């Protein structure tokens, strides 16, 4: 067992507890944010939740089931999950998936959000950030966990990833929610989409 910020994480030969990205990059972000929100101490929030990067064993603790509350995920086996995890990990400084672990409920994953960093030739070889797949478990709504994830990833994109801008897409009724974090419509900018496959099932897509 190794201890991480007062919380023990068990390691094994399958690397199931290997982080998707370096968790140490988050420590200064946690420290700065804790000055604004006293509920956050290191990476423990309100003595209930651990905030950390995604690990492979999160597959067994409800990560995919949580995403099903956001949108359709199809059938994802453990091997599928592990393969995609390793693909992301092999693209350093690109995929940053934060999860919120319920410490007192069998390490269940109750929140997540993703920051994708896109490397550009424009803007002096700039990096553009995108926040995606923001989801908080139904039973944990109203605890400002979504706000926590957005604030942490926005700060992380600016300070650790050196993004020149960061964007996100959301449903109309969530525009006001995201505006409180400094996200706004840009003049003469539109989000357009062309779908090549309809991967949805009969399940209706939930609001992001």
N, C-alpha and C positions, 0 to 999 in steps of 0.2 A: 504494500500500500504506500502511496506517496501522498503527501498532504499539500493541497493547493489552496492558499488563502483561507485556512481554517476548515477546509472541506476535503475529505479523503476521496481519492480516485484510484480504483484498482486497475492495475495494468496486467496484460496477459500477452501471450505470444501472437495473438491474432491482430494486435494493434487496434483493438476495438475502441480504445480510449485515446487514440491519437487525434489531436485537434486538427481541424481543417486549416486553420491558420494560427500563427503564433499568438497565444493568449497574452503574452507579456506586453504586446502592443496596446492592450486595452487598459493596462493598469493606470497610466496617467489620465486616461479618459474617465475611468471610474472615479479617480481621486478628484478631478475637477468637477465632475457632475455631482459628487457627494456634497460639495459646498452649496449647491442649489437645492438638493433633495436629501435631507438627513436620513431618509429611509435606506439609502444605499451606503453600505459600509464594505469597502473593497469590492468584491463582486457578489455580495449577499444583499438582497433587497428585502427590507421589512422583516428580516429574520425568517423569511419563508422561501425565498427563491434564489437560486444560483444563476447568474448570467455568465455565459461563456460561449466559445465557438462550438460549432457542431462537432460531434464525434460519431464514429461508426455505430457504436452501441446504442445510440439514440433511436435507431431503427426499432429496437426492442422496447422502447419506452414511449412509443406513441407519436413519433415525429411525423410519419406519413399520415396517420389518422388525424393529427392536428391540421395538416394541410388540406385534408378532405373537407374541413369546415370552411375553407377558402374557395376551393375549386376542385374539379375532378382530377384524380391522380392515376386512374387506371389501376392495373395490377403491377405492384412493385415488390419483387422478391428481395430477400436479404442480399443475394448475389448481385441483383440489379442495382440495389442501393450502394453496395460496396464499390461496384465498378464505377458508378457515377461520382461517388465521393472521391475516389482516387484520381479520376479524370480532372476533377476540380482542383484537387490538391497539387496536381502536376502543372497547374497554371498559376504559379506564385503571384501574389499581390493582385489577384483578380477577383476571386470569390471569397466573400466574407459573410458567412451565415451565423448570425447570433441566435442562440436559443435561451429560453428561460426554463429552468428545471425546478419542479416542485419538490423541494427537499424532503418534505414530510409525507409525500404521497408516492413512494416507490420510484422516485426520480423521473416521474412523468414529465414530458415536455409540454408546457402549457402556453408557450409563446415563441414566435420566431420572426425574423426579418432578415432580408438579404441585401447586401451592398455588392454590386458588380462594378468593377473598375475597368473602363475601356481605354486602352492606350491609343493615342492619336499621333498623327504627324502634324496636324494643325496646332495652333496655339502654343508654339514653341515646344512641340512634343508633349502636349498637355494630356491630362488624364481626366476623363469624364466619368462621374459616378452616377449610378442608377439604383434607387431603392425599390425593391420588389418583394412580393410574397410576404406581406406583413399580416400576421395572424395571431390572435390571442384566443385561447380556448373559451368556449361559451361560459363555462362555470367560473372563469376568472375575470370576466369583464367587469368594468367599473373600478378596477384597482390601479388604473393609469399605467398598465404594463405596455400598452401600445405606444403611449407617449414616451415611456422610458426607452423603448427600442429605437424609435425614430430619433430621439435626441442623441442617443449614444452613437448611432450609425452616422448621423449627420456630422457630429463632431469628429468622429473617427475619419470620415471621408476628407474633411478639411485639414485636420492636423497630422494624420498618419499616412494618408494616401495622396495628399497634395493635389486633390481634385480642383480643377478650375471652375467646375460647376457640377451640380448634382440635381437630378430630376427624378420624378416619379409619376406614375399614372394611377388614377383613382376614379371611382364612380362620382357622379355629380354631387351626391349628398355628402361626400366626404371631403369636398374641396375646402370647406371652412375648417375642418379638423386639421388638415395639413398646412393651411395658411398660418396657423399659430406657430409653426416651426420655421417660417420664413419662405415657404414654397408658394409661388404665385404664377399666374398666367404670364407668359411673355408675349408682347405685341407681335403680331404677324407670324405666330408659331402655331402649328396645328399638329395633333397626333393622328396619323393615318395608319391603317393596318390592312394587310392583305393576308388572309389565311389560306394555306395550302392544304391543311388537313383539319377536319373537325374531330378533335380527340375527345370531345365530351361524350358522356353517356346520358342517361335520362335524368341524372342528377343536375339540378339547376346550379349554375355558378353562383357562388356567394360573393358578396361585395368585398372588395379589397380595401 
